[in-house]
Amino acid sequence: MTHHPRKQRFHAYWSMVTTTLQRARTPWAPVGARRFAPLLSLLFCLPALAACDPATIIVPCARLTDYYPDRDHDGYGSDGASPVSACADPSTASLAYATTRGDCDDANPDVNPGANEYPGDGIDQDCDSFETCFPDADGDGYRPDTPATVVSLDADCGDSMEAGVETPAGDCDDGNADVHPGRIETCNGVDDDCNGAVDDTQDQAWYQDADGDGFGVTTAFVLSCSPVPGHSATPGDCNDADPDAYPFAPETCNGRDDDCDGLADEGFPAYWFQDQDGDGFGDEKGMATCAAADGFVASRGDCDDARNDVYPGAEDPPGDVIDQDCGGGDGPQPSVGPVTSLSTSRATFDTIQAALDAAGDNDTIWVFPGHYAEADIRVPPRDVSLVSTHFAEATVVGPGEEGGAGSAPVFRLEDLSEYDIVLDGLTIAGARNAQGPGGGLFVVRSSPRILGCVIRDNTALSGAGIYVEAGAPRLENCRISNNIALSGAHYAEGAMCSAIGGGGLHATQEARPELIGSLVEDNLATYGGGLLLTSGSDALVHDTRVLYNSAFNPADLEQESTNWDPLGGDGGGAFLCESNATFNNTVFAGNYARVFGGGAILGDNTGGERTGSSATFVNCVISGNSAGMEGGGLEVWMSVPFLRYCTIVGNTTADGAGLCLHDAYTRPIIENSIVAFNAGYNLCLHDDGYGDPDPGGIQYNDFYNDEAVSSFSGNTFDGSTGTSAVLPDSNLAVDPLFLYFDPQGSDLHLARESPLPDSGTPGDIDPDGSPASMGCFGGPAGDAWDLDGDGFPDYFWPGTLDEAPQAVDPAHYDRDDLDPTVH
C-alpha cells in the first residue's frame, strides 16, 4: 500500500515522540516539568521536523543564576563588576566566574572575603574595609609580643596607638613610653630596656658631697643604684668645702661664687668710684669690687673731684669758664631725671626726648636713676652723649616690664653717620614694635657707640634688640637678652638673604656692626635667634658670648614636636647669608635651631655666582648647641668658611652634629681645630646634587668621638647621604684630653698629657714661642681671650694656671675670665 508523503513524515515524527517518552520513563504526576521535558524539547523542533537532532536540543532553564567575574580564580567575584545571568557556569579557561561576590582586589588571589587577615601589613585581606594593626598604646615605636591586635579605620597603621608589621616587637610595658627595647636602663625599679632584668646597670651617679649642702662635685662620683653615704645625686657644687656655696644659693657680697653660676658677687655694683670732694659723685677711676670702700660711691661723672660744686646736674652759670654740671662746656647742659627720682632737683628735664631736643653740639646729657617710659625717641643730628650716672641696672628707658604696647622702637637713629653719638649705661627695654623692624634700637645709616647698655625684653618683626641697616654701630660691654623677633615670614626659594628675624641683632644692607666684650643671650627669632647678618653685612664680633638663643617657626610653639614646619627655625646662635663676618674669641654655646644650624648657619641666595658667606672664626668655641635636623654646631651651604684654632665639642643633632658641609660650592678652610664629642657625625659632608664639598682645606685638626659610631675611620668621613671624602693625613683622631669636659660646663684648656700641644700647622707659634697647639687656646692669638674685659687674658698653655711654663708669669693672666673683679 502506498502512503502519502506527508503521512509518512507524520508517522515518523510520532514514532520519535513515543520512543522518547518511553525512554524518559518519567511517572506521570500532577506537577513536575521533567515529565514534559522530552516532549517539549521535541516541540521546539516542529518548524523543521525532518532536521531535528536530539543532540542539539535546547532545554530551557527553570531559574537563571548571576555569575561574577573572578579574574584571580580565588572563588570570589569582583565586588564592583556587573554579573552575567546564565543557566550554567559560563567560566572559560581565560576568565572564571563565581556565584559569590565581594572580592575587593580581584587581581590578588590572597585577598577575598574568606582570606586570613595579616595584621599591620597595610592590606585588607578579608575585604571588611578595615585593617588589623598591632597595638602601640604608649606611642614609643615598639609593640608588645602578645598576639593582641587593634582595628584601624584606614590601612596604614600609622595613627595613634597603632603599629605596623615593621614596628619592632618586645615592648614589655605598652602603657609607658619610657619603657621599650633599646632604652637606657636607669636605677628606677623598672625594666627600662625590656630585657627581663630590673636595674641591671650601675649608671646612677652619686657625687661627692663633703660639705653636706645637698650638691656634689661633678668630677668626683661613683656609680650605684643605691644611695652612697657622703654623696648626692645632684651635681653642680662649685665649692664642696663651703655649705653656703651651691647652685641657686643666695649670692652675697663676699668675693665668692655662692650660686655656682660662674660669677662672683653678681647683682652688686661691679664698680665703685672715689669721691674725694664728698659731692656724691666719683671720678672715672672705678674700683672693681662688690662692696664700697671708704670714700667710694656708686655714681660716676664728677669731672673735678677736688670741688664739691662740680658734678653732674650741678648749677652751671654761664660766663665763669667752669663746667659745673660736667655737661661738656660752660653754661647749663641738659640733664634728665624722672619725677619720682631723688635727683629731680638736679635734673633740668624729666624726659629723655626733651633733653635730647635741648642739647647742643658735643653736649653730655647725664641721666639719673629711674624708669623713663618713653618710645620712639629720636636722636637729633648733632654730636651728643647720653650717659647714666648709676649704670644700666638703675636706668631703664622704654615701656619696660610695666607695659606700653606701641609700634615703634625705643631709640630711632636715622641718617646720623656724620655725628658722634654715644649711649652709655642704659637699659633699653620693653618695646613692642609689631609693625616693622627694630625693637630696642632702630639704626639706619648711623654709627653710634653703645657702651655698657642692656638691651632686653623687646619685640619686633626683625632685629628685636637692635636693627642695623647700612650703619656701623659699635657695642661694647653690652648685654642683649630676652628679645623676640618671631615674624612667621619665610624667605622665598633661592632668597635666603631675605630672611627676617634676628632676636638679638639684625644687620642688613652692608651694615658693619661691632660687638666687643658683649653677651647675646636668650633671644628668640624665626631666623637667627641671636644674630641675623644678611646682604653683605660683615660684623666684627670679639670677646663675645652668644648663649642660649633659639630659632623657631612660630607655628611650632603651638604644635606637637613631630608636626613642625620645615620652613623657619634656622641659625640658633647666628644666621649668616652673604656675610663675611669675623668672629674672634667668641663663644657659641647652648643655642638651639628647630631645623638647621644650632650654633650658626652660613649660606647664600642659591643663585647668581653663589658667593656665599666667607665668615671667619678664629680662636672660637662652638659647644653644646643643638639642631632638629643638621648642623648642631655649624651648618654651611655654598660658602667658604675659615676656621682656625677653634674648639667644636658637645653639639647634638640627628645628623652632622659638629660641622655639616653641603655641596661643591662649599670649600672650607679648617685648621688647627678640635672637633670632638659631638653626637653623631663630627663632620658631615653632603652632595645635595651639586657635588661633594672640597675637603682639601681641612688640615691639622683633631676629630675624635668616643661613641661606638664615630665619624672618623682612618681619614674617611661619611655623611648621611653616603658621600665620602678623604682628608689629608695631617688630621688626627685622638682624645684631646681637656682639663675637664662635661656638657654642662667644661674647661677646654688642654691637659699637660694631651697629644695636641705643639701639633698645629708647622710654622705657627703660640704666644710663648713654642710650636702652635690645636684648639681655642692655641696659635698666635691663643692668649687673646678676655671675656670679662678686665684687661687680664685667659691663659693658653697646657695644664692649669699654676702649671705655667717657666717663661710665663701667671700673675699676668686671669683666674676667672667671666668675672671682672677676679684676675
Buried (B, 14 or more C-beta within 10 A) or exposed (E): EEEEEEEEEEEEBEEBEEEBBEEBEBEEEEEEEEBEBBEEBBEEBEEEEEEBEEEEBEEEEEEEBEBBBBBBEBBBBBBEBEBBEEEEEBBEEEEBBBBEBBBBBBEBBEBBBEBEBBBBBBBBBBBEEBBBBBBBBBEBBBBBEEEEBBEBEBBEBEEEEBBBBEBEBBBBBBEBBEBBBEBEBBBEEBBBBBBEEBBEBEEBBBBBBBBEBEBBBBEBBEEBBEEBEEBBBBBBBBBBEBBEBBBEBEBBBBEBBBBBBEBBBBEBBBBBBBBEBEBBBBBEEBBBBBEBEEEBBBBBBBBBBEBBEBBBBBEBEEEEEBBBBBBBBBBBBBBBBBEEBEBBEBBBBBBBBBBBEBBBEBBBBBBBBBBBBBBBBBBBBBBBBBBBBBBBBBBBBBBBEEEBEBEBBBBBBBEBBEBBBBBBBBBBBBBBBEEBBBBBBBBBBBBBBBBBBBBBBBBBBBBBBBBBBBBBBBBBBBBBBBBBBBBEBBBEEEEBBBBBBBBBBBBBBBBBBBBBBBBBBBBBBBBBBBBBBBBBBBBBBBBBBBBBBBBBBBBBEEEEEEEBBEBBBBBBBBBBBBBBBBBBBBBBBBBBBBBBBBBBBBBBBBEEEBBBBBBBBBBBBBBBBBBBBBBBBBBBBBBBBBBBBBBBBBBBBBBBBBBBBBBBBBBBBBBBBBBBBBBBBBBBBBBBEBEBBBBEBBBBBBBBBEEEEBBBEEBEBBBBBEBEBEBEEBBBBEBBBBBEBBBEBBEBBBBEEBBBBBBBBEEBBBBBEBBBBBBBBBBBBBBBBBBBBBEBBBBBBBBBBEEBEEEBEEEEBBBBBBBBBBB
